[in-house]
Each structure stands twice: as C-alpha cells, then as structure tokens.
Amino acid sequence: MVECDYHFLDTNIVLALILPNDGSKSESGKYFTKSSHEKYFSNTAFKEAKNVINNWRRVSLKIITCIKNYLTQNLINSQNVNAHFRKIKELFLKRYQDDDFPENMKKENFENVITIFFNEYDSKIKQILIDDNLSELNVISKDIRDAFKQLHNDLISFLDNLICITFVEENTKLKELIKIGIHKPDNVLINEAFVLSLFLDQIIGFITFDNGILKYNNEIINLFSSKIHVLNPIDI
C-alpha cells in the first residue's frame, strides 16, 4: 500500500463517529486514534454529512407518523403486540419501491435506518401500542428532534479536528469518473481530492468505507496518474 501523508476524508468516515449505532464506528475511531496524517474535509462533504443527519431525522419522524396511523386503526394487546410491531415495520418498508426511497436515500441506507430505529425503540413502541398512548409518541418525536439537533452540533464540533476547505468548482475529471462507474456525490469528492493534490503537489489518500469506491481504486490511480489512492481506514 502506498504511503500518503495527506488524507481526504469521505463523508462516511466522519459520520461513522457521529451517527448512533453506526456499524463502522469502532473502525473509524481506531483510524482517528492511530492516524497522524494531515486530514482534509471539504465543505461539500460537510453539506453531505448534514443532509444525511437530516435524512435520518425525517425518516425517523415518518415512522412515528406511520405508527400513529396504525394505532388508530388497530386493537393491540400484550398477546398480539409482537405481531403488530413486525407488521408496522413491514408496512413502512413496503411503502417504498427500490427506486423511490425517501429523502433520496440508497436502499441499503434506508433499510439500515429502519432497522436501527425499531431496535432502539423496541420496548417503548410495544408499550405504547399496548397502552394506546398517542401522547407518548409525541414525546418520542420531540426526543428525536432534540437528539438530531445534538448530532448536528457534534458534527460541527468534530470538524475542529480536521482541516476544512472549500473548493471553487473545477470539473477536472467528473466525466471520466462517471465513465469508470462512480456517480454523484462520490465523484465530486474524489475530484476535489484531485484538486487538493494539485494544490499541495502531493499524493492524496482518499479515505472511505464505501466498497463502491474502493473497488475502483486501480482505475482511479490510473485516471489521476497515481495522485489519488483510495484507502480503507481499516488497512491504515
């Protein structure tokens, strides 16, 4: 693996530490603990991170609305609550087709949000269903809004550990990246990493957990004449 002293961070590296129950939290934490590389995070990546947090919030609140509607139409008791709980989750997932997930989320990310939500609120939701307690759902809605407001603050605070930069838009290699198979917003961030490599005159390690980018490492190396190397933080 090539040694890169300068790292450009994909959004998922930072979000792994910010979002609750993220499966890559441990690996991201280890990367930031042991890596002394100079780390860059762009304004574009920051906006994307904010959008992801806002998307999680909106989907979570949509689930609450779904539960409210279901509760007004069904009689639920302690004997059948588990079956109704599963049905609510299934009904919410079935509302969306493969190409029509809310907030422009990828299918995998959308389903992950749903799973995390129902796991986290398992006992609370079941008790609400049994008690037919709509007011308690309003309490959860407020808690969700407050929690995601704090996540936004956590994101801003964490940026103090990074070198945050804003790029003047330069479509240097966007078309070539699309031909490789990388689409927005990923190709925008990779292109920004290349612009940074030109500015610093250094090899840049593009750090990401995204297998959809990692698998194109050789093509990206060739496209950018070895100026950009896509790296998984686990391997650093």
Phi and psi restraints in degrees (value plus and minus 20) as a CYANA .aco file:
   2 VAL   PHI     -88.6   -48.6
   2 VAL   PSI     124.6   164.6
   3 GLU   PHI    -109.8   -69.8
   3 GLU   PSI     101.7   141.7
   4 CYS   PHI    -138.4   -98.4
   4 CYS   PSI      98.7   138.7
   5 ASP   PHI     -98.3   -58.3
   5 ASP   PSI     -35.9     4.1
   6 TYR   PHI    -139.3   -99.3
   6 TYR   PSI     105.5   145.5
   7 HIS   PHI    -135.6   -95.6
   7 HIS   PSI     116.1   156.1
   8 PHE   PHI    -129.7   -89.7
   8 PHE   PSI     102.0   142.0
   9 LEU   PHI    -112.7   -72.7
   9 LEU   PSI     109.8   149.8
  10 ASP   PHI     -90.6   -50.6
  10 ASP   PSI     138.3   178.3
  11 THR   PHI     -78.1   -38.1
  11 THR   PSI     -57.8   -17.8
  12 ASN   PHI     -86.7   -46.7
  12 ASN   PSI     -43.6    -3.6
  13 ILE   PHI     -85.7   -45.7
  13 ILE   PSI     -62.2   -22.2
  14 VAL   PHI     -96.5   -56.5
  14 VAL   PSI     -63.6   -23.6
  15 LEU   PHI     -83.1   -43.1
  15 LEU   PSI     -48.2    -8.2
  16 ALA   PHI     -79.2   -39.2
  16 ALA   PSI     -51.0   -11.0
  17 LEU   PHI    -106.0   -66.0
  17 LEU   PSI     -42.3    -2.3
  18 ILE   PHI    -112.0   -72.0
  18 ILE   PSI     -66.7   -26.7
  19 LEU   PHI     -94.0   -54.0
  19 LEU   PSI     123.7   163.7
  20 PRO   PHI     -90.0   -50.0
  20 PRO   PSI     122.3   162.3
  21 ASN   PHI      40.1    80.1
  21 ASN   PSI       6.9    46.9
  22 ASP   PHI     -91.2   -51.2
  22 ASP   PSI     111.9   151.9
  23 GLY   PHI     -86.0   -46.0
  23 GLY   PSI     -38.1     1.9
  24 SER   PHI    -123.9   -83.9
  24 SER   PSI      -9.2    30.8
  25 LYS   PHI     -77.7   -37.7
  25 LYS   PSI     -66.0   -26.0
  26 SER   PHI     -82.7   -42.7
  26 SER   PSI     -65.8   -25.8
  27 GLU   PHI     -85.6   -45.6
  27 GLU   PSI     -58.8   -18.8
  28 SER   PHI     -86.3   -46.3
  28 SER   PSI     -62.0   -22.0
  29 GLY   PHI     -80.3   -40.3
  29 GLY   PSI     -61.5   -21.5
  30 LYS   PHI     -84.1   -44.1
  30 LYS   PSI     -59.3   -19.3
  31 TYR   PHI     -81.0   -41.0
  31 TYR   PSI     -69.0   -29.0
  32 PHE   PHI     -88.6   -48.6
  32 PHE   PSI     -47.1    -7.1
  33 THR   PHI     -94.4   -54.4
  33 THR   PSI     -63.4   -23.4
  34 LYS   PHI    -116.8   -76.8
  34 LYS   PSI     -36.4     3.6
  35 SER   PHI    -108.3   -68.3
  35 SER   PSI     105.5   145.5
  36 SER   PHI    -125.0   -85.0
  36 SER   PSI      -6.7    33.3
  37 HIS   PHI     -87.8   -47.8
  37 HIS   PSI     136.2   176.2
  38 GLU   PHI     -94.9   -54.9
  38 GLU   PSI     100.3   140.3
  39 LYS   PHI    -130.1   -90.1
  39 LYS   PSI     107.8   147.8
  40 TYR   PHI    -133.0   -93.0
  40 TYR   PSI     122.1   162.1
  41 PHE   PHI    -157.5  -117.5
  41 PHE   PSI     105.8   145.8
  42 SER   PHI    -110.2   -70.2
  42 SER   PSI     141.7   181.7
  43 ASN   PHI     -80.8   -40.8
  43 ASN   PSI     -53.8   -13.8
  44 THR   PHI     -82.7   -42.7
  44 THR   PSI     -64.8   -24.8
  45 ALA   PHI     -85.1   -45.1
  45 ALA   PSI     -57.5   -17.5
  46 PHE   PHI     -82.2   -42.2
  46 PHE   PSI     -65.9   -25.9
  47 LYS   PHI     -81.4   -41.4
  47 LYS   PSI     -60.0   -20.0
  48 GLU   PHI     -84.3   -44.3
  48 GLU   PSI     -62.0   -22.0
  49 ALA   PHI     -82.3   -42.3
  49 ALA   PSI     -63.4   -23.4
  50 LYS   PHI     -80.4   -40.4
  50 LYS   PSI     -61.1   -21.1
  51 ASN   PHI     -83.0   -43.0
  51 ASN   PSI     -60.0   -20.0
  52 VAL   PHI     -82.7   -42.7
  52 VAL   PSI     -65.0   -25.0
  53 ILE   PHI     -81.7   -41.7
  53 ILE   PSI     -63.8   -23.8
  54 ASN   PHI     -85.5   -45.5
  54 ASN   PSI     -56.5   -16.5
  55 ASN   PHI     -84.0   -44.0
  55 ASN   PSI     -63.9   -23.9
  56 TRP   PHI     -77.1   -37.1
  56 TRP   PSI     -64.5   -24.5
  57 ARG   PHI     -82.2   -42.2
  57 ARG   PSI     -67.1   -27.1
  58 ARG   PHI     -85.1   -45.1
  58 ARG   PSI     -61.4   -21.4
  59 VAL   PHI     -85.1   -45.1
  59 VAL   PSI     -61.0   -21.0
  60 SER   PHI     -79.9   -39.9
  60 SER   PSI     -62.0   -22.0
  61 LEU   PHI     -90.5   -50.5
  61 LEU   PSI     -51.5   -11.5
  62 LYS   PHI     -86.1   -46.1
  62 LYS   PSI     -54.7   -14.7
  63 ILE   PHI     -84.0   -44.0
  63 ILE   PSI     -62.9   -22.9
  64 ILE   PHI     -78.3   -38.3
  64 ILE   PSI     -63.8   -23.8
  65 THR   PHI     -81.8   -41.8
  65 THR   PSI     -60.5   -20.5
  66 CYS   PHI     -81.8   -41.8
  66 CYS   PSI     -62.5   -22.5
  67 ILE   PHI     -84.1   -44.1
  67 ILE   PSI     -62.5   -22.5
  68 LYS   PHI     -78.3   -38.3
  68 LYS   PSI     -68.2   -28.2
  69 ASN   PHI     -82.4   -42.4
  69 ASN   PSI     -60.6   -20.6
  70 TYR   PHI     -85.7   -45.7
  70 TYR   PSI     -61.1   -21.1
  71 LEU   PHI     -85.7   -45.7
  71 LEU   PSI     -53.4   -13.4
  72 THR   PHI     -93.4   -53.4
  72 THR   PSI     -33.0     7.0
  73 GLN   PHI    -133.5   -93.5
  73 GLN   PSI     -21.7    18.3
  74 ASN   PHI    -156.7  -116.7
  74 ASN   PSI     126.5   166.5
  75 LEU   PHI    -116.9   -76.9
  75 LEU   PSI     102.3   142.3
  76 ILE   PHI    -147.0  -107.0
  76 ILE   PSI     118.0   158.0
  77 ASN   PHI    -155.2  -115.2
  77 ASN   PSI     160.0   200.0
  78 SER   PHI     -84.6   -44.6
  78 SER   PSI     -41.5    -1.5
  79 GLN   PHI     -99.2   -59.2
  79 GLN   PSI     -52.8   -12.8
  80 ASN   PHI    -133.8   -93.8
  80 ASN   PSI     -12.4    27.6
  81 VAL   PHI     -82.7   -42.7
  81 VAL   PSI     -56.7   -16.7
  82 ASN   PHI     -84.2   -44.2
  82 ASN   PSI     -60.1   -20.1
  83 ALA   PHI     -85.4   -45.4
  83 ALA   PSI     -62.8   -22.8
  84 HIS   PHI     -86.5   -46.5
  84 HIS   PSI     -57.6   -17.6
  85 PHE   PHI     -79.4   -39.4
  85 PHE   PSI     -65.7   -25.7
  86 ARG   PHI     -84.9   -44.9
  86 ARG   PSI     -58.4   -18.4
  87 LYS   PHI     -86.4   -46.4
  87 LYS   PSI     -58.4   -18.4
  88 ILE   PHI     -79.7   -39.7
  88 ILE   PSI     -66.3   -26.3
  89 LYS   PHI     -82.0   -42.0
  89 LYS   PSI     -64.0   -24.0
  90 GLU   PHI     -83.1   -43.1
  90 GLU   PSI     -63.3   -23.3
  91 LEU   PHI     -83.3   -43.3
  91 LEU   PSI     -60.0   -20.0
  92 PHE   PHI     -85.7   -45.7
  92 PHE   PSI     -63.0   -23.0
  93 LEU   PHI     -84.8   -44.8
  93 LEU   PSI     -56.6   -16.6
  94 LYS   PHI     -93.1   -53.1
  94 LYS   PSI     -33.2     6.8
  95 ARG   PHI     -88.4   -48.4
  95 ARG   PSI     -36.5     3.5
  96 TYR   PHI    -140.7  -100.7
  96 TYR   PSI     115.2   155.2
  97 GLN   PHI    -107.2   -67.2
  97 GLN   PSI     148.9   188.9
  98 ASP   PHI     -76.8   -36.8
  98 ASP   PSI     -49.8    -9.8
  99 ASP   PHI    -127.1   -87.1
  99 ASP   PSI      -4.5    35.5
 100 ASP   PHI    -161.4  -121.4
 100 ASP   PSI      35.9    75.9
 101 PHE   PHI    -109.3   -69.3
 101 PHE   PSI     126.3   166.3
 102 PRO   PHI     -84.4   -44.4
 102 PRO   PSI     130.9   170.9
 103 GLU   PHI      40.2    80.2
 103 GLU   PSI       5.9    45.9
 104 ASN   PHI      38.2    78.2
 104 ASN   PSI      11.3    51.3
 105 MET   PHI    -102.2   -62.2
 105 MET   PSI     128.4   168.4
 106 LYS   PHI     -90.2   -50.2
 106 LYS   PSI     131.8   171.8
 107 LYS   PHI     -74.3   -34.3
 107 LYS   PSI     -66.1   -26.1
 108 GLU   PHI     -82.1   -42.1
 108 GLU   PSI     -63.2   -23.2
 109 ASN   PHI     -87.0   -47.0
 109 ASN   PSI     -61.4   -21.4
 110 PHE   PHI     -80.7   -40.7
 110 PHE   PSI     -69.4   -29.4
 111 GLU   PHI     -84.8   -44.8
 111 GLU   PSI     -52.2   -12.2
 112 ASN   PHI     -86.1   -46.1
 112 ASN   PSI     -62.2   -22.2
 113 VAL   PHI     -80.2   -40.2
 113 VAL   PSI     -63.7   -23.7
 114 ILE   PHI     -83.0   -43.0
 114 ILE   PSI     -66.3   -26.3
 115 THR   PHI     -81.9   -41.9
 115 THR   PSI     -66.4   -26.4
 116 ILE   PHI     -81.5   -41.5
 116 ILE   PSI     -63.0   -23.0
 117 PHE   PHI     -81.5   -41.5
 117 PHE   PSI     -70.4   -30.4
 118 PHE   PHI     -89.0   -49.0
 118 PHE   PSI     -49.8    -9.8
 119 ASN   PHI     -89.8   -49.8
 119 ASN   PSI     -62.2   -22.2
 120 GLU   PHI     -88.4   -48.4
 120 GLU   PSI     -58.9   -18.9
 121 TYR   PHI    -123.8   -83.8
 121 TYR   PSI      -1.9    38.1
 122 ASP   PHI     -67.4   -27.4
 122 ASP   PSI     -83.7   -43.7
 123 SER   PHI     -87.3   -47.3
 123 SER   PSI     -58.1   -18.1
 124 LYS   PHI     -83.4   -43.4
 124 LYS   PSI     -67.1   -27.1
 125 ILE   PHI     -85.1   -45.1
 125 ILE   PSI     -62.3   -22.3
 126 LYS   PHI     -81.2   -41.2
 126 LYS   PSI     -60.5   -20.5
 127 GLN   PHI     -87.5   -47.5
 127 GLN   PSI     -57.7   -17.7
 128 ILE   PHI     -83.1   -43.1
 128 ILE   PSI     -60.5   -20.5
 129 LEU   PHI     -83.8   -43.8
 129 LEU   PSI     -62.9   -22.9
 130 ILE   PHI     -86.2   -46.2
 130 ILE   PSI     -62.8   -22.8
 131 ASP   PHI    -101.8   -61.8
 131 ASP   PSI     -29.0    11.0
 132 ASP   PHI      34.2    74.2
 132 ASP   PSI      30.5    70.5
 133 ASN   PHI    -129.4   -89.4
 133 ASN   PSI      66.1   106.1
 134 LEU   PHI     -87.5   -47.5
 134 LEU   PSI     -52.2   -12.2
 135 SER   PHI     -83.4   -43.4
 135 SER   PSI     -52.6   -12.6
 136 GLU   PHI     -89.2   -49.2
 136 GLU   PSI     -48.8    -8.8
 137 LEU   PHI     -85.7   -45.7
 137 LEU   PSI     -54.9   -14.9
 138 ASN   PHI     -85.1   -45.1
 138 ASN   PSI     -54.9   -14.9
 139 VAL   PHI     -84.4   -44.4
 139 VAL   PSI     -63.7   -23.7
 140 ILE   PHI     -82.7   -42.7
 140 ILE   PSI     -60.0   -20.0
 141 SER   PHI     -78.9   -38.9
 141 SER   PSI     -63.7   -23.7
 142 LYS   PHI     -85.0   -45.0
 142 LYS   PSI     -61.2   -21.2
 143 ASP   PHI     -80.8   -40.8
 143 ASP   PSI     -59.6   -19.6
 144 ILE   PHI     -84.3   -44.3
 144 ILE   PSI     -66.0   -26.0
 145 ARG   PHI     -80.6   -40.6
 145 ARG   PSI     -63.7   -23.7
 146 ASP   PHI     -85.2   -45.2
 146 ASP   PSI     -61.3   -21.3
 147 ALA   PHI     -84.5   -44.5
 147 ALA   PSI     -60.9   -20.9
 148 PHE   PHI     -96.8   -56.8
 148 PHE   PSI     -45.1    -5.1
 149 LYS   PHI     -84.2   -44.2
 149 LYS   PSI     -59.9   -19.9
 150 GLN   PHI     -88.0   -48.0
 150 GLN   PSI     -57.2   -17.2
 151 LEU   PHI     -81.0   -41.0
 151 LEU   PSI     -59.8   -19.8
 152 HIS   PHI     -82.8   -42.8
 152 HIS   PSI     -61.9   -21.9
 153 ASN   PHI     -85.3   -45.3
 153 ASN   PSI     -58.7   -18.7
 154 ASP   PHI     -82.0   -42.0
 154 ASP   PSI     -59.8   -19.8
 155 LEU   PHI     -81.8   -41.8
 155 LEU   PSI     -67.3   -27.3
 156 ILE   PHI     -82.4   -42.4
 156 ILE   PSI     -61.6   -21.6
 157 SER   PHI     -84.3   -44.3
 157 SER   PSI     -58.7   -18.7
 158 PHE   PHI     -87.3   -47.3
 158 PHE   PSI     -47.2    -7.2
 159 LEU   PHI     -84.0   -44.0
 159 LEU   PSI     -36.5     3.5
 160 ASP   PHI     -83.3   -43.3
 160 ASP   PSI     -40.0     0.0
 161 ASN   PHI    -106.6   -66.6
 161 ASN   PSI     -23.1    16.9
 162 LEU   PHI    -142.0  -102.0
 162 LEU   PSI     144.0   184.0
 163 ILE   PHI    -113.5   -73.5
 163 ILE   PSI      88.0   128.0
 164 CYS   PHI    -116.2   -76.2
 164 CYS   PSI     108.5   148.5
 165 ILE   PHI    -152.6  -112.6
 165 ILE   PSI     131.7   171.7
 166 THR   PHI    -136.3   -96.3
 166 THR   PSI     112.6   152.6
 167 PHE   PHI    -123.0   -83.0
 167 PHE   PSI     120.3   160.3
 168 VAL   PHI     -95.7   -55.7
 168 VAL   PSI     108.7   148.7
 169 GLU   PHI     -75.9   -35.9
 169 GLU   PSI     103.9   143.9
 170 GLU   PHI    -153.3  -113.3
 170 GLU   PSI      90.9   130.9
 171 ASN   PHI    -102.8   -62.8
 171 ASN   PSI      31.4    71.4
 172 THR   PHI     -78.4   -38.4
 172 THR   PSI     -69.7   -29.7
 173 LYS   PHI    -152.9  -112.9
 173 LYS   PSI      -1.2    38.8
 174 LEU   PHI     -81.1   -41.1
 174 LEU   PSI     -64.5   -24.5
 175 LYS   PHI     -84.3   -44.3
 175 LYS   PSI     -59.9   -19.9
 176 GLU   PHI     -86.3   -46.3
 176 GLU   PSI     -57.3   -17.3
 177 LEU   PHI     -85.6   -45.6
 177 LEU   PSI     -57.9   -17.9
 178 ILE   PHI     -83.8   -43.8
 178 ILE   PSI     -59.6   -19.6
 179 LYS   PHI     -84.2   -44.2
 179 LYS   PSI     -54.9   -14.9
 180 ILE   PHI     -83.2   -43.2
 180 ILE   PSI     -55.5   -15.5
 181 GLY   PHI     107.9   147.9
 181 GLY   PSI     -13.8    26.2
 182 ILE   PHI    -122.0   -82.0
 182 ILE   PSI     105.0   145.0
 183 HIS   PHI    -133.9   -93.9
 183 HIS   PSI     150.5   190.5
 184 LYS   PHI     -77.1   -37.1
 184 LYS   PSI     129.2   169.2
 185 PRO   PHI    -105.9   -65.9
 185 PRO   PSI     -21.1    18.9
 186 ASP   PHI     -80.9   -40.9
 186 ASP   PSI     -61.6   -21.6
 187 ASN   PHI     -87.3   -47.3
 187 ASN   PSI     -47.5    -7.5
 188 VAL   PHI     -85.8   -45.8
 188 VAL   PSI     -63.8   -23.8
 189 LEU   PHI     -87.9   -47.9
 189 LEU   PSI     -60.4   -20.4
 190 ILE   PHI     -84.5   -44.5
 190 ILE   PSI     -60.2   -20.2
 191 ASN   PHI     -82.7   -42.7
 191 ASN   PSI     -58.2   -18.2
 192 GLU   PHI     -85.1   -45.1
 192 GLU   PSI     -58.0   -18.0
 193 ALA   PHI     -81.2   -41.2
 193 ALA   PSI     -57.3   -17.3
 194 PHE   PHI     -87.5   -47.5
 194 PHE   PSI     -62.3   -22.3
 195 VAL   PHI     -80.4   -40.4
 195 VAL   PSI     -59.6   -19.6
 196 LEU   PHI     -83.1   -43.1
 196 LEU   PSI     -59.0   -19.0
 197 SER   PHI     -83.6   -43.6
 197 SER   PSI     -55.5   -15.5
 198 LEU   PHI     -89.4   -49.4
 198 LEU   PSI     -60.0   -20.0
 199 PHE   PHI     -87.1   -47.1
 199 PHE   PSI     -62.7   -22.7
 200 LEU   PHI    -106.8   -66.8
 200 LEU   PSI     -36.6     3.4
 201 ASP   PHI      36.3    76.3
 201 ASP   PSI      28.9    68.9
 202 GLN   PHI    -159.5  -119.5
 202 GLN   PSI     137.1   177.1
 203 ILE   PHI     -93.3   -53.3
 203 ILE   PSI     114.8   154.8
 204 ILE   PHI    -132.6   -92.6
 204 ILE   PSI     111.1   151.1
 205 GLY   PHI    -111.4   -71.4
 205 GLY   PSI      97.7   137.7
 206 PHE   PHI    -108.2   -68.2
 206 PHE   PSI      90.0   130.0
 207 ILE   PHI    -115.7   -75.7
 207 ILE   PSI     101.9   141.9
 208 THR   PHI    -174.1  -134.1
 208 THR   PSI     134.3   174.3
 209 PHE   PHI    -114.9   -74.9
 209 PHE   PSI     -26.8    13.2
 210 ASP   PHI     -95.8   -55.8
 210 ASP   PSI      89.7   129.7
 211 ASN   PHI     -83.8   -43.8
 211 ASN   PSI     -46.0    -6.0
 212 GLY   PHI     -87.1   -47.1
 212 GLY   PSI     -38.4     1.6
 213 ILE   PHI    -120.0   -80.0
 213 ILE   PSI     -62.9   -22.9
 214 LEU   PHI     -76.7   -36.7
 214 LEU   PSI     -55.6   -15.6
 215 LYS   PHI     -88.8   -48.8
 215 LYS   PSI     -36.2     3.8
 216 TYR   PHI    -119.6   -79.6
 216 TYR   PSI      -3.3    36.7
 217 ASN   PHI     -74.4   -34.4
 217 ASN   PSI     -66.8   -26.8
 218 ASN   PHI     -82.9   -42.9
 218 ASN   PSI     -61.2   -21.2
 219 GLU   PHI     -85.8   -45.8
 219 GLU   PSI     -58.2   -18.2
 220 ILE   PHI     -88.4   -48.4
 220 ILE   PSI     -61.0   -21.0
 221 ILE   PHI     -77.7   -37.7
 221 ILE   PSI     -65.0   -25.0
 222 ASN   PHI     -86.7   -46.7
 222 ASN   PSI     -62.5   -22.5
 223 LEU   PHI     -82.9   -42.9
 223 LEU   PSI     -59.0   -19.0
 224 PHE   PHI    -123.1   -83.1
 224 PHE   PSI       1.3    41.3
 225 SER   PHI      30.0    70.0
 225 SER   PSI      25.9    65.9
 226 SER   PHI      47.4    87.4
 226 SER   PSI      -7.3    32.7
 227 LYS   PHI     -98.7   -58.7
 227 LYS   PSI     -45.1    -5.1
 228 ILE   PHI    -142.9  -102.9
 228 ILE   PSI     109.4   149.4
 229 HIS   PHI    -145.2  -105.2
 229 HIS   PSI     106.5   146.5
 230 VAL   PHI    -106.0   -66.0
 230 VAL   PSI     105.4   145.4
 231 LEU   PHI    -149.6  -109.6
 231 LEU   PSI     120.0   160.0
 232 ASN   PHI    -107.7   -67.7
 232 ASN   PSI     107.4   147.4
 233 PRO   PHI     -78.9   -38.9
 233 PRO   PSI     -42.9    -2.9
 234 ILE   PHI     -82.3   -42.3
 234 ILE   PSI     -50.5   -10.5
 235 ASP   PHI    -109.8   -69.8
 235 ASP   PSI     -19.8    20.2
